[in-house]
Amino acid sequence: LFQVHTRIFEASFLTFRELAANYTLPERWVGSFGANRATLRVGMRNIHTWTKFPGLDPETHRMNYLHTRSDQDLIPQLQQFVTTLAVTF
Protein backbone atom coordinates (compact mmCIF):
# COMPACT_ATOMS: atom_id res chain seq x y z
CA LEU A 1 0.00 0.00 0.00
CA PHE A 2 1.07 3.54 -0.57
CA GLN A 3 -0.43 6.85 0.27
CA VAL A 4 -0.38 9.83 -2.02
CA HIS A 5 -0.40 13.28 -0.45
CA THR A 6 -1.96 15.98 -2.57
CA ARG A 7 -0.84 19.56 -2.25
CA ILE A 8 -1.96 22.56 -4.21
CA PHE A 9 0.68 25.18 -4.94
CA GLU A 10 0.36 28.72 -6.25
CA ALA A 11 1.84 28.37 -9.74
CA SER A 12 1.10 31.72 -11.33
CA PHE A 13 4.15 33.46 -12.73
CA LEU A 14 5.40 36.43 -14.73
CA THR A 15 8.37 35.95 -17.04
CA PHE A 16 10.69 38.51 -18.59
CA ARG A 17 11.37 36.33 -21.62
CA GLU A 18 13.57 38.33 -24.02
CA LEU A 19 15.33 41.66 -24.54
CA ALA A 20 17.22 42.54 -27.73
CA ALA A 21 18.83 45.50 -29.43
CA ASN A 22 19.99 45.99 -33.02
CA TYR A 23 22.73 48.35 -34.17
CA THR A 24 23.52 49.06 -37.82
CA LEU A 25 27.24 49.70 -38.17
CA PRO A 26 28.30 52.86 -40.03
CA GLU A 27 28.85 52.43 -43.78
CA ARG A 28 32.45 53.65 -43.53
CA TRP A 29 33.28 50.74 -41.18
CA VAL A 30 31.65 47.99 -43.26
CA GLY A 31 32.85 49.47 -46.55
CA SER A 32 36.44 48.97 -45.45
CA PHE A 33 36.05 45.19 -45.86
CA GLY A 34 33.84 45.27 -48.95
CA ALA A 35 30.40 44.96 -47.36
CA ASN A 36 27.32 47.08 -48.08
CA ARG A 37 25.69 46.74 -44.68
CA ALA A 38 26.27 45.11 -41.29
CA THR A 39 23.89 44.81 -38.34
CA LEU A 40 24.89 43.68 -34.86
CA ARG A 41 22.18 42.15 -32.67
CA VAL A 42 22.66 41.58 -28.95
CA GLY A 43 20.03 39.89 -26.81
CA MET A 44 19.19 37.98 -23.65
CA ARG A 45 16.61 35.23 -23.21
CA ASN A 46 14.89 33.84 -20.12
CA ILE A 47 15.98 36.81 -18.06
CA HIS A 48 13.86 36.37 -14.94
CA THR A 49 10.71 34.66 -13.63
CA TRP A 50 8.70 36.03 -10.72
CA THR A 51 6.71 33.33 -8.90
CA LYS A 52 5.82 31.94 -5.49
CA PHE A 53 6.00 28.39 -6.86
CA PRO A 54 8.26 26.28 -4.56
CA GLY A 55 9.70 24.08 -7.33
CA LEU A 56 12.38 24.72 -9.91
CA ASP A 57 10.17 26.33 -12.56
CA PRO A 58 6.35 26.54 -12.84
CA GLU A 59 6.57 25.85 -16.59
CA THR A 60 8.46 22.55 -16.20
CA HIS A 61 6.34 21.11 -13.39
CA ARG A 62 4.46 17.93 -14.28
CA MET A 63 2.45 15.16 -12.67
CA ASN A 64 3.56 11.56 -13.10
CA TYR A 65 1.42 8.46 -13.57
CA LEU A 66 0.81 8.20 -9.80
CA HIS A 67 -0.48 11.79 -9.84
CA THR A 68 2.38 12.95 -7.68
CA ARG A 69 4.51 16.01 -8.18
CA SER A 70 7.70 15.45 -10.14
CA ASP A 71 10.06 18.22 -11.20
CA GLN A 72 13.43 16.80 -10.15
CA ASP A 73 14.21 15.43 -13.61
CA LEU A 74 13.32 18.58 -15.53
CA ILE A 75 15.65 21.50 -16.19
CA PRO A 76 14.28 25.06 -16.10
CA GLN A 77 14.83 27.31 -19.09
CA LEU A 78 18.44 28.46 -19.03
CA GLN A 79 19.43 32.09 -19.40
CA GLN A 80 21.04 32.83 -22.74
CA PHE A 81 23.15 35.65 -24.13
CA VAL A 82 22.87 35.86 -27.92
CA THR A 83 24.98 37.88 -30.37
CA THR A 84 24.46 37.93 -34.15
CA LEU A 85 26.31 39.79 -36.88
CA ALA A 86 24.50 39.96 -40.22
CA VAL A 87 26.63 41.23 -43.14
CA THR A 88 25.39 42.03 -46.67
CA PHE A 89 27.88 42.09 -49.56
VMD Tcl script that builds the backbone (N, CA, C; Angstrom):
set m [mol new atoms 267]
animate dup $m
set s [atomselect $m all]
$s set {name element resname resid chain x y z} {
  {N N LEU 1 A 0.835 -1.188 0.000}
  {CA C LEU 1 A 0.000 0.000 0.000}
  {C C LEU 1 A 0.872 1.239 0.000}
  {N N PHE 2 A 0.376 2.261 -0.622}
  {CA C PHE 2 A 1.071 3.535 -0.568}
  {C C PHE 2 A 0.029 4.641 -0.462}
  {N N GLN 3 A 0.473 5.726 0.074}
  {CA C GLN 3 A -0.433 6.851 0.271}
  {C C GLN 3 A 0.100 8.040 -0.511}
  {N N VAL 4 A -0.762 8.670 -1.229}
  {CA C VAL 4 A -0.379 9.829 -2.020}
  {C C VAL 4 A -0.907 11.077 -1.331}
  {N N HIS 5 A -0.003 12.002 -1.056}
  {CA C HIS 5 A -0.398 13.276 -0.451}
  {C C HIS 5 A -0.574 14.297 -1.557}
  {N N THR 6 A -1.686 14.977 -1.545}
  {CA C THR 6 A -1.963 15.979 -2.567}
  {C C THR 6 A -1.798 17.366 -1.974}
  {N N ARG 7 A -1.026 18.169 -2.644}
  {CA C ARG 7 A -0.840 19.561 -2.253}
  {C C ARG 7 A -1.146 20.438 -3.442}
  {N N ILE 8 A -1.679 21.587 -3.160}
  {CA C ILE 8 A -1.960 22.563 -4.213}
  {C C ILE 8 A -1.026 23.745 -3.992}
  {N N PHE 9 A -0.276 24.093 -5.017}
  {CA C PHE 9 A 0.679 25.182 -4.942}
  {C C PHE 9 A 0.239 26.335 -5.834}
  {N N GLU 10 A 0.550 27.532 -5.409}
  {CA C GLU 10 A 0.355 28.719 -6.252}
  {C C GLU 10 A 1.381 28.630 -7.375}
  {N N ALA 11 A 0.920 28.546 -8.606}
  {CA C ALA 11 A 1.835 28.366 -9.738}
  {C C ALA 11 A 1.733 29.487 -10.762}
  {N N SER 12 A 1.129 30.606 -10.382}
  {CA C SER 12 A 1.104 31.720 -11.326}
  {C C SER 12 A 2.507 32.315 -11.411}
  {N N PHE 13 A 2.816 32.909 -12.557}
  {CA C PHE 13 A 4.150 33.459 -12.732}
  {C C PHE 13 A 4.139 34.561 -13.786}
  {N N LEU 14 A 5.161 35.381 -13.741}
  {CA C LEU 14 A 5.396 36.431 -14.726}
  {C C LEU 14 A 6.829 36.253 -15.190}
  {N N THR 15 A 7.034 36.198 -16.501}
  {CA C THR 15 A 8.366 35.951 -17.044}
  {C C THR 15 A 8.804 37.095 -17.937}
  {N N PHE 16 A 10.024 37.562 -17.694}
  {CA C PHE 16 A 10.686 38.512 -18.591}
  {C C PHE 16 A 11.466 37.637 -19.559}
  {N N ARG 17 A 10.890 37.372 -20.725}
  {CA C ARG 17 A 11.373 36.332 -21.623}
  {C C ARG 17 A 12.567 36.768 -22.487}
  {N N GLU 18 A 12.498 37.976 -23.090}
  {CA C GLU 18 A 13.569 38.329 -24.023}
  {C C GLU 18 A 13.732 39.843 -24.129}
  {N N LEU 19 A 14.979 40.262 -24.308}
  {CA C LEU 19 A 15.330 41.664 -24.539}
  {C C LEU 19 A 16.418 41.672 -25.598}
  {N N ALA 20 A 16.238 42.500 -26.640}
  {CA C ALA 20 A 17.218 42.536 -27.726}
  {C C ALA 20 A 17.369 43.952 -28.253}
  {N N ALA 21 A 18.549 44.211 -28.808}
  {CA C ALA 21 A 18.828 45.504 -29.426}
  {C C ALA 21 A 19.617 45.273 -30.713}
  {N N ASN 22 A 19.287 46.052 -31.745}
  {CA C ASN 22 A 19.990 45.987 -33.024}
  {C C ASN 22 A 20.747 47.290 -33.245}
  {N N TYR 23 A 21.933 47.177 -33.840}
  {CA C TYR 23 A 22.727 48.351 -34.172}
  {C C TYR 23 A 23.280 48.163 -35.574}
  {N N THR 24 A 22.977 49.096 -36.467}
  {CA C THR 24 A 23.520 49.061 -37.815}
  {C C THR 24 A 24.849 49.804 -37.811}
  {N N LEU 25 A 25.913 49.095 -38.177}
  {CA C LEU 25 A 27.241 49.695 -38.167}
  {C C LEU 25 A 27.352 50.765 -39.262}
  {N N PRO 26 A 28.132 51.797 -39.026}
  {CA C PRO 26 A 28.298 52.861 -40.025}
  {C C PRO 26 A 28.868 52.309 -41.334}
  {N N GLU 27 A 28.424 52.907 -42.456}
  {CA C GLU 27 A 28.853 52.433 -43.778}
  {C C GLU 27 A 30.364 52.517 -43.966}
  {N N ARG 28 A 30.994 53.519 -43.371}
  {CA C ARG 28 A 32.446 53.649 -43.532}
  {C C ARG 28 A 33.196 52.481 -42.878}
  {N N TRP 29 A 32.635 51.898 -41.822}
  {CA C TRP 29 A 33.276 50.740 -41.183}
  {C C TRP 29 A 33.134 49.493 -42.052}
  {N N VAL 30 A 31.896 49.223 -42.495}
  {CA C VAL 30 A 31.652 47.994 -43.261}
  {C C VAL 30 A 32.195 48.088 -44.676}
  {N N GLY 31 A 32.287 49.293 -45.212}
  {CA C GLY 31 A 32.853 49.475 -46.548}
  {C C GLY 31 A 34.333 49.147 -46.604}
  {N N SER 32 A 35.006 49.248 -45.486}
  {CA C SER 32 A 36.444 48.968 -45.448}
  {C C SER 32 A 36.770 47.503 -45.720}
  {N N PHE 33 A 35.815 46.597 -45.508}
  {CA C PHE 33 A 36.054 45.192 -45.856}
  {C C PHE 33 A 35.110 44.693 -46.943}
  {N N GLY 34 A 34.594 45.627 -47.756}
  {CA C GLY 34 A 33.838 45.268 -48.953}
  {C C GLY 34 A 32.369 44.956 -48.755}
  {N N ALA 35 A 31.814 45.248 -47.614}
  {CA C ALA 35 A 30.396 44.962 -47.365}
  {C C ALA 35 A 29.553 46.201 -47.628}
  {N N ASN 36 A 28.267 45.974 -47.884}
  {CA C ASN 36 A 27.320 47.076 -48.085}
  {C C ASN 36 A 26.644 47.488 -46.781}
  {N N ARG 37 A 26.425 46.493 -45.915}
  {CA C ARG 37 A 25.691 46.743 -44.677}
  {C C ARG 37 A 26.048 45.680 -43.641}
  {N N ALA 38 A 26.039 46.067 -42.376}
  {CA C ALA 38 A 26.265 45.110 -41.290}
  {C C ALA 38 A 25.419 45.531 -40.088}
  {N N THR 39 A 24.735 44.556 -39.504}
  {CA C THR 39 A 23.890 44.809 -38.339}
  {C C THR 39 A 24.309 43.871 -37.218}
  {N N LEU 40 A 24.529 44.439 -36.050}
  {CA C LEU 40 A 24.886 43.682 -34.862}
  {C C LEU 40 A 23.655 43.585 -33.974}
  {N N ARG 41 A 23.321 42.371 -33.553}
  {CA C ARG 41 A 22.176 42.148 -32.672}
  {C C ARG 41 A 22.682 41.514 -31.387}
  {N N VAL 42 A 22.292 42.098 -30.258}
  {CA C VAL 42 A 22.661 41.581 -28.949}
  {C C VAL 42 A 21.373 41.338 -28.174}
  {N N GLY 43 A 21.262 40.191 -27.534}
  {CA C GLY 43 A 20.029 39.892 -26.810}
  {C C GLY 43 A 20.241 38.952 -25.645}
  {N N MET 44 A 19.237 38.919 -24.775}
  {CA C MET 44 A 19.194 37.984 -23.652}
  {C C MET 44 A 17.850 37.281 -23.672}
  {N N ARG 45 A 17.845 36.014 -23.279}
  {CA C ARG 45 A 16.610 35.225 -23.212}
  {C C ARG 45 A 16.468 34.613 -21.825}
  {N N ASN 46 A 15.207 34.430 -21.425}
  {CA C ASN 46 A 14.889 33.839 -20.117}
  {C C ASN 46 A 15.569 34.617 -18.994}
  {N N ILE 47 A 15.284 35.891 -18.957}
  {CA C ILE 47 A 15.979 36.806 -18.060}
  {C C ILE 47 A 15.582 36.595 -16.600}
  {N N HIS 48 A 14.287 36.547 -16.324}
  {CA C HIS 48 A 13.862 36.374 -14.937}
  {C C HIS 48 A 12.406 35.902 -14.885}
  {N N THR 49 A 12.087 35.096 -13.876}
  {CA C THR 49 A 10.711 34.656 -13.629}
  {C C THR 49 A 10.338 35.007 -12.195}
  {N N TRP 50 A 9.221 35.700 -12.045}
  {CA C TRP 50 A 8.697 36.033 -10.717}
  {C C TRP 50 A 7.582 35.044 -10.403}
  {N N THR 51 A 7.709 34.314 -9.292}
  {CA C THR 51 A 6.709 33.331 -8.905}
  {C C THR 51 A 6.856 32.984 -7.426}
  {N N LYS 52 A 5.778 32.473 -6.849}
  {CA C LYS 52 A 5.820 31.935 -5.490}
  {C C LYS 52 A 5.875 30.412 -5.518}
  {N N PHE 53 A 5.953 29.833 -6.692}
  {CA C PHE 53 A 6.003 28.385 -6.857}
  {C C PHE 53 A 7.243 27.830 -6.164}
  {N N PRO 54 A 7.117 26.788 -5.325}
  {CA C PRO 54 A 8.260 26.283 -4.563}
  {C C PRO 54 A 9.223 25.393 -5.357}
  {N N GLY 55 A 8.836 24.975 -6.544}
  {CA C GLY 55 A 9.695 24.079 -7.333}
  {C C GLY 55 A 10.718 24.837 -8.149}
  {N N LEU 56 A 11.349 24.125 -9.077}
  {CA C LEU 56 A 12.381 24.725 -9.910}
  {C C LEU 56 A 11.825 25.759 -10.867}
  {N N ASP 57 A 10.738 25.436 -11.537}
  {CA C ASP 57 A 10.173 26.327 -12.555}
  {C C ASP 57 A 8.708 25.946 -12.751}
  {N N PRO 58 A 7.770 26.893 -12.675}
  {CA C PRO 58 A 6.354 26.536 -12.840}
  {C C PRO 58 A 6.012 26.027 -14.241}
  {N N GLU 59 A 6.840 26.328 -15.237}
  {CA C GLU 59 A 6.574 25.852 -16.591}
  {C C GLU 59 A 7.057 24.427 -16.822}
  {N N THR 60 A 7.956 23.901 -16.002}
  {CA C THR 60 A 8.462 22.546 -16.201}
  {C C THR 60 A 7.857 21.550 -15.227}
  {N N HIS 61 A 6.987 21.984 -14.370}
  {CA C HIS 61 A 6.342 21.107 -13.393}
  {C C HIS 61 A 5.400 20.139 -14.110}
  {N N ARG 62 A 5.372 18.906 -13.675}
  {CA C ARG 62 A 4.455 17.925 -14.277}
  {C C ARG 62 A 3.993 16.936 -13.220}
  {N N MET 63 A 2.951 16.226 -13.541}
  {CA C MET 63 A 2.445 15.158 -12.671}
  {C C MET 63 A 2.798 13.829 -13.326}
  {N N ASN 64 A 3.235 12.862 -12.522}
  {CA C ASN 64 A 3.559 11.561 -13.100}
  {C C ASN 64 A 2.338 10.630 -13.070}
  {N N TYR 65 A 2.547 9.391 -13.458}
  {CA C TYR 65 A 1.420 8.455 -13.572}
  {C C TYR 65 A 0.754 8.148 -12.229}
  {N N LEU 66 A 1.419 8.396 -11.112}
  {CA C LEU 66 A 0.809 8.197 -9.798}
  {C C LEU 66 A 0.138 9.467 -9.298}
  {N N HIS 67 A 0.099 10.488 -10.164}
  {CA C HIS 67 A -0.478 11.787 -9.840}
  {C C HIS 67 A 0.258 12.458 -8.680}
  {N N THR 68 A 1.557 12.269 -8.671}
  {CA C THR 68 A 2.383 12.947 -7.676}
  {C C THR 68 A 3.286 13.955 -8.382}
  {N N ARG 69 A 3.698 14.935 -7.631}
  {CA C ARG 69 A 4.515 16.012 -8.177}
  {C C ARG 69 A 5.898 15.483 -8.552}
  {N N SER 70 A 6.383 15.882 -9.701}
  {CA C SER 70 A 7.702 15.452 -10.140}
  {C C SER 70 A 8.340 16.549 -10.967}
  {N N ASP 71 A 9.331 17.247 -10.405}
  {CA C ASP 71 A 10.060 18.224 -11.197}
  {C C ASP 71 A 11.562 18.078 -11.001}
  {N N GLN 72 A 12.008 16.988 -10.385}
  {CA C GLN 72 A 13.426 16.805 -10.145}
  {C C GLN 72 A 14.191 16.418 -11.406}
  {N N ASP 73 A 13.522 15.857 -12.400}
  {CA C ASP 73 A 14.212 15.427 -13.607}
  {C C ASP 73 A 14.069 16.412 -14.761}
  {N N LEU 74 A 13.515 17.580 -14.490}
  {CA C LEU 74 A 13.316 18.584 -15.526}
  {C C LEU 74 A 14.205 19.785 -15.265}
  {N N ILE 75 A 14.755 20.355 -16.319}
  {CA C ILE 75 A 15.653 21.501 -16.195}
  {C C ILE 75 A 14.887 22.766 -16.568}
  {N N PRO 76 A 14.933 23.799 -15.735}
  {CA C PRO 76 A 14.279 25.061 -16.097}
  {C C PRO 76 A 14.949 25.683 -17.319}
  {N N GLN 77 A 14.252 26.597 -17.955}
  {CA C GLN 77 A 14.826 27.308 -19.090}
  {C C GLN 77 A 16.094 28.032 -18.649}
  {N N LEU 78 A 17.178 27.833 -19.371}
  {CA C LEU 78 A 18.444 28.455 -19.033}
  {C C LEU 78 A 18.507 29.874 -19.595}
  {N N GLN 79 A 19.203 30.750 -18.891}
  {CA C GLN 79 A 19.428 32.093 -19.402}
  {C C GLN 79 A 20.407 31.997 -20.560}
  {N N GLN 80 A 20.181 32.838 -21.572}
  {CA C GLN 80 A 21.043 32.834 -22.743}
  {C C GLN 80 A 21.446 34.255 -23.095}
  {N N PHE 81 A 22.669 34.397 -23.561}
  {CA C PHE 81 A 23.147 35.652 -24.127}
  {C C PHE 81 A 23.427 35.368 -25.590}
  {N N VAL 82 A 22.813 36.139 -26.501}
  {CA C VAL 82 A 22.870 35.858 -27.924}
  {C C VAL 82 A 23.442 37.074 -28.647}
  {N N THR 83 A 24.410 36.824 -29.545}
  {CA C THR 83 A 24.976 37.881 -30.375}
  {C C THR 83 A 24.978 37.402 -31.819}
  {N N THR 84 A 24.504 38.254 -32.730}
  {CA C THR 84 A 24.460 37.934 -34.149}
  {C C THR 84 A 25.012 39.097 -34.948}
  {N N LEU 85 A 25.810 38.783 -35.952}
  {CA C LEU 85 A 26.314 39.788 -36.884}
  {C C LEU 85 A 25.847 39.399 -38.269}
  {N N ALA 86 A 24.992 40.224 -38.867}
  {CA C ALA 86 A 24.497 39.962 -40.219}
  {C C ALA 86 A 25.187 40.946 -41.176}
  {N N VAL 87 A 25.864 40.406 -42.197}
  {CA C VAL 87 A 26.628 41.229 -43.138}
  {C C VAL 87 A 26.088 41.000 -44.540}
  {N N THR 88 A 25.855 42.094 -45.265}
  {CA C THR 88 A 25.392 42.028 -46.668}
  {C C THR 88 A 26.508 42.533 -47.583}
  {N N PHE 89 A 26.845 41.713 -48.587}
  {CA C PHE 89 A 27.885 42.091 -49.560}
  {C C PHE 89 A 27.273 42.457 -50.870}
}
mol reanalyze $m
mol bondsrecalc $m
mol representation Tube
mol addrep $m
